[in-house]
Amino acid sequence: MLRIHVQLQNSTFREVLKRLHFPLEIMLVCVRWHAACTPSIRNLEEMMADRGVLVDHMTVHRWAVKMLPALAKVFRCRDHAVGTS
């Protein structure tokens, strides 16, 4: 089975990744934290700076606006039925 970032790069999500210059892993971590935990975007900026990644809070916001609808579409098509009853 392919790793998720390889699957995402090979899917329709690839169009969203055009002109984005950060590594995909960093962008996905920021967007995941933004969607799951809903910390302030400025807190995300500080959290990434603690990890050695310098990223502006507005960049994280633009990633979230651009990537979340595309990620929802990619993962929606991966849903499977839970049961047969």
Residue, then its C-alpha position, 0 to 999 in steps of 0.5 A: m500500500l502506498r503512503i498517504h502523501v504519495q496517494l495524495q500527490n497522484s490524485t486530483f489533489r495534485e492540482v491544489l498542490k501547484r505553486l505551493h513551495f513547502p514540503l507536503e508533510i509540513m503543510l498536511v501537519c499544519v492543516r490537520w492541526h488547524a482542522a482537528c484542534t482549532p488552535s489559533i493560527r498564530n499558535l500554529e505559527e509558534m508551534m511550527a517555529d518550536r519545531g524549526v519550521l518558519v511559516d507565517h500564520m496567513t500562509v497556514h490559513r491559505w493552506a487550510v482554505k485551499m486544501l481542506p475542501a480538496l482533502a474532504k473530496v479525496f477522503r470522501c471517495r475512500d469511504h466504505a460501507v460499515g456493515t451489510s445489515 
